[in-house]
Amino acid sequence: MINHGIYIQEEATSLTAPVTGDCSVPVVIGTAPVNMGADPKAAVNVPILANSASEAIEALGYSADFKNYSLCQMMYLTSNVYQVSPVVYINVLDPAKHNKALAETEVQVNDLQAVLEEEGIILDGLTVKSGASTLTADTDYSVEFNESGHLVVILTGTGAGKSATSLKISGKQLDPSKVTKDDIIGSYSGGKETGMQLIRQVYPKLGIAPGLLIAPGWSHIPEVGIALTAKAAAINGVFKAEALLDLDTTKATKYTDCKQVKESSGFTSAFGVPMWPCDRIGELIFAKSAVIAARTAYQDAANGNVPNLSPSNKLLGVTGQCLADGTEVVLDQDQGNTVNSYGVLTAINVNGWRSWGNYTGAYPASSDAKDIYISVRRMFNWHGNTFIQTYYDKVDDPMNTVLVESVVDSENIRCGAYAPKYWAGASMEYRKSDNPQTSILAGKVTFRQRITPYTPAQEIVNVLSYDTDMLATALGGE
């Protein structure tokens, strides 16, 4: 096959480098109560761009049942905790596939309204009866959902059910338990993509290069987490992102379990960030991947849309840490450091719960700074993505000195603007040795660029000593 476009190649960091150690739009794959959405059929297996949580709720519905409706975690966080946008949602819960029968249920009518206290009622195929008579939607009644996600049937004052004291309701309701890991991973069949295979459509359809990939409530499953990481490493064949992965808290029940669970899950890629445990806000339990994704997007937006800041040591705005079953988890700094040593991000309570950990899943197996540090890895991802989008218009231009000088000069000026605040420096050059005649005749031009994002200052040491001379001077008099 031929290569047509702009591609990024990376070199291993030289041994002289330290061995110790719009830019982050989250794409969220999961389930939502789409029966409450404006058009349920249009909200299944399609990337939906939401510029606010209210837009997401309108399209996908909302429920505080985060276990069954995992996308709602991000809606809550980006509305009530971090106020950040946009977010791309991919819902895999299909009302036509993931449903169960709703047995005929009698509900009382009060002031022409009847409330069926069940979640997930599917309006398509709903039957409402008054006695033996079947009522007609939009003529005899209308429907809406209350804040609890329960169906409200509103009788019209002139319809056939205007005198009814009770109604009998039957049909179907969503059954989130029928969604499987295969639905999340997705597939390509009959010309249709589903699940995380739709990540490919985000850029060509929405014009956004994903920065973070998450599947809260699902990424702890090894097959899901590994597939998500693989997507992050090569989106559309050219873009890169970071997958935020949750460890399975039914297996990692204490902090010392994290090493074995991370390794047995296969979460060892530079393009994945394993994390443990869950976060809690009051009675609500969140996958840490959702919290860190929202927090990271928020901090990047406030940082000039440059992802050079580490996600570590940032206040999370949560009230505690726990396992998925609600069991409380309290880590001190020593224990948090132990979890970090496995290449797993966690949280500790130091004047408030804060994220704790700088490493990707590649640590400790790798010592390459560009692969082990989350902030450095994300800067490489972001810069590569930005380079592609900035110079894409030059693809297929005449390959002459004008093209070469334009890219080299423009890139050195553009990258120079980010130093020294966002990185130590960057330089672009064109080498004849990288561009032999055979490559030129094949229409391939290669540039060589060095970038140097700052590594996080994760260890600050102050050496204290007792100065006896200072004491003598203070007490010795004249």
ABEGO torsion letter per residue (X at the ends): XBBBEBBBBBBBBBAABBABXXAABBBBBEBBBAAABABAAAABGBBBBBABAAAAAAAAEBBABAAABAAAAAAAAAAAAAGBOBBBBBBABBAAABBBBBBBBBBBBBGGBBBBBBBGBBABGBBBBBEABBBBBGAABBBBBBAAGBBBBBBBAABAAAABABBBBBEBBBBAAABBAAAAAEBBBGGBBBEAAAAAAAAAAAGBBBABBBBBGAAABAAAAAAAAAAAABBGGABBBBBBBBBBAAABABAAAAAAAAAAAGBABAABBBBOBBBBBEABBBBAAAAAAAAAAAAAAAAGGBAABBABGBBAGBAEBBBAAGBBBBBBAAAAAAAAAAGBBBBBBBGEBBBBEABBAAOAABABAAAABAAAAAAAAAAAAAAAAAAAAABGBBBBAAAAAAAAAAAAAAAAAAOAAABAEBBBBBBAAABBAAAAAAGBBBBBBBBBBBBBBABBBBBBBBBAAAAAAAAAEX
